[in-house]
Amino acid sequence: AKNLTSFLTTCRRLCSFLPFLPLCSATTYFCNLNSSFHLEVKKQSEREMILSALLTSVGINLGLCFLFFTLYSVLRKQPWNSAVYAPRQLAKQTRRSQNGGGDEEEDDFFNFDMLLPSAGWVRRAWQVSEDELLCRSGLDAVVFIRIFVFSSRVFAIGGAIGIFVLLPVNYLGNQLSIDFYDLPNKNLETFSISNVNDGSNWLWVHFSAAYIFTGVVCYLLYYKDAEKLYKTLARVKSQSSQQINKRDRLLGFFRGRDTDVSHYEQKLEDLERNVRIEQHSLTGELPNTSVEVPAAFVSFKSRFGAAVALHMQQGVDPTEWLTEEAPEPRDIHWSSFSSSFMKRWISRIVVVVACVALTILFLIPVVLVQGLANLEQLETWFPFLKGILDLTIVSQIVTGYLPSLILQLFLYLVPPVMLMLSSMEGYLSSSSTEKSACTKVLWFTIWNIFFANVLSGSAFHQVNIFLEPKNIPKILAEAVPGQATFFISYVVTSGWTKLSSEISQLTSLLWSYVTGVFSSNDDEEIDVPKLPYHSEIPRILFFGLLGTTYFFLAPLILPFLLIYFCIGYITFRNQLLNVYEPKYETNGRFWPIVHGSTIFSLILMHVIAIGIFGLKKLPLAATLTVPLPILTLLFNEYCRRRFVPLFQYYPTESIVKKDKEDQNRPNMAEFYDKLVTAYRDPALLPVQYARNSSSLSSPLLNSQV
């Protein structure tokens, strides 16, 4: 009995270092097997399975990436796939031909090179300058690509430190060497900080690395990216002039080849008559039908006058008259135009409650995914699968590939839900709605993917952890290192494969084939998509958080992240030039979200470092790490005062200069005339039925502004 107690005590100590082997599995193995030798062999194979499962996941995703990129390099050459892989150019050609520019002859003859994969698109995407990208895709696209540039620089330097300095130090430790068996040489735990001996002086290398990495991130964040974006934004704001976008039409209908023209003409005449009656009722042109709207757009003859009115309180009650900068006409969210202060305030409270509820409910699939990563728990839930799970290839796929894949499928539902909730908050512009959704998706991802996987237990237990601040460093230090394997698998599954599917656009390609079978109108307007920043930016920033957090804990994750950022840089430059077209602009307002997420990642790394050094019995290093988050927060406050105001308002110097330039422009009278109708509600725009010989291919309802 004494030996049994001693043995179980050893198992408990072992399980504190092996997060994938809970205490119950150690007891079960001892009871079911006849000797400690059998126990040794069984547990060694269990640990080897974790490494092989990771390699299986990497191999599967590498194969998928190679397949998708090869398919893209071939499919993009086919002329009939232009609507999928080059909709921007195709839409431009269509508009040119409709405006009388003539149709360009298509080169449809077969060429054998069209069937051979090539990488010419990589060179073209690489060679485009930032100014050209700004001209073609807007400032938001520049900010988006700048995230990849910043992250690549950070993790190139961090990866060099982690792989060539920290990784050998971790591997040379012997903290995880147990008397009754040796861990496999290629076990992932041997490359993490968990393998460094308690109280070892080698931990000062990790301490120094944390300071160096923080300095590198802050330097790149300020000088290489924030300062450059600040200058770009200042140049854009000083040179840009208000442009009124013309609306070519309000609504378009398209016909097939065989239609009864007179029948549809009569229907459209009736529709036009009903629309005009409804418009007259809204504008009060009909008796007793006037509708008063408690909101309006006010135009000024100078930008300086508009700025003064914007920053002045209009009434005694600050909630009675509210002023905010008007978005550009194409960016207006008309459903929130006349929302009152009270309605917006209540809506935002409801949305916050809904987001919290969604975050808690999402823990259910997260718990199920955690069960897939643990074979013993999975066999307990589904005992009839025990025979199948004993197969090596099945266990490797289940533990190394399926958890990240299933979690990613659930995450696909989050961005559209958050965008819908943000649209209910009453923002006047679609860009503000998307920016709010981006923030929600980011923090939802950080909580449910990072903290929910790191901190075991119920949602109440997770919240209770943060209610005891003094224990946060210790708890995170104990929990975070054990999830390195899962997050490496998550990077290659959610990151690499997402980029390959993004470039191949298989879903859009299949949809174009299906719709092409049932549609015979070759003159249909090309629907050029918009890049969903609210879903893509949080994914990139979350990978940055993983790299920052695991920089000194498990540096083996850094090469996988660096590959992701490098591939993403080329992939999205290509997509922004050929596929996505900006529908509206936030004027670079996504960058403060990037900055805030980076600072949060650094603070999280510092908190974990304090806990790690405390657990590793190096209290002096833990104490000397405390100033690091304080200095980081001071740096953040300086950057907030230095850069954030330019993202929010136009500087007086720029608008006064622009007003003086406008005084000498001969076309300002024409500009003022267009300004009268630029912000008219689309429901009130005049409609006109085009009765001409080309009515089969022309928009049936249109408006000219």
ABEGO torsion letter per residue (X at the ends): XAAAAAAAAAAAAAAAABAABBAAAAAAAAAABABAAAAAAAAAAAAAAAAAAAAAAAAAAAAAAAAAAAAAAAAAABAAAAAAABAAAAAAAAAAAAAGAEBBBBBABBBAAAABBBAAAAAAAAABBAAAAAAAAEAAAAAAAAAAAAAAAAAAAAAAAAAAAAAAAAAABAAABBAABBBBAABAAAABAAABBBGBAAAAAAAAAAAAAAAAAAAAAAAAAAAAAAAAAAAAAAABBBBBBBBABABBBBBBABBBAAAAAAAAAAAAAAAAAAAAAAAGABBGABBBBABBBBBBABAAAAAAAAABBABABAAABBBBBBBBAAABBAAAAABBAAAAAAAAAAAAAAAAAAAAAAAAAAAAAAAAABAAAAAAABAAAAAAAABAAAAAAAAAAAAAAAAAAAAAAAAAAAAAAAAAAGBABAAAAAAAAAAAAAAAAAAAAAAAAABBEBAAAAAAAAABAAAAAAAAAAAAAAAAAAAAAAAAAAAAAAAAAAAAGAAAAAAAAAAAAABABAABBBBBBBBBAAAAAAAAAAAAAAAAAAAAABAAAAAAAAAAAAAAAAAAAAAAAAABBBABBAGGAAAAAAAAAAAAAAAAAAAAAAAAAAAAGBAAAAAAAAAAAAAAAAAAAAAAAAAAAAAABBBAAAAAAAAAAAAABAAAAAAAAAAAAAABBAAABBBBBBBBAAAAABBABBBBX
